Amino acid sequence: MGFPVSYYCPHCGAVVELERDGYLADKSVTPYPLEGWAYADPTDDFEDTEGVRFVCGEGEREGEGEGESDSPLSWTGDVVDADDVERPGLASPCGREFYLSFVRYEDGREVEAVPERDYVVIGGRGPSGPAGPGGPNAGPRGPGGF
Ligand SMILES: [Zn+2]
């Protein structure tokens, strides 16, 4: 059983309700996929993955006669007028993709997304301590160096 959680499209502000389990922790909703995250469709068992790929305006249950579609999506028809909506004047729903990312953990630590140019990094300190398995320099690291 889940409960509906509202998100909005970062392109046009269209509001969607997604029914999902409560134990998942949201990380962010972005107009692009985070590097290293795997995304599922809303109709898949996204609770086993790391995020959900939306297509703005798509995925709502259709055809109520044919049994019950179990799409967890419901577009409310509302449009958010938030500061971070890319183009508030865009026709809505806009049909573009956006991505809900869940918080991921590795070895008990929250995994940080690779920062985009305009991505605000929350929390200052990068990971420290010995490098994990995977050899030297297994990927981009935070500042700290040497
Ligand atoms: Zn949209």
Residues whose N, C-alpha, C, O or C-beta is under 5 A from the ligand:
A	BS01	ZN	C9 H11 C12 G13 A14 C56 P93 C94 G95
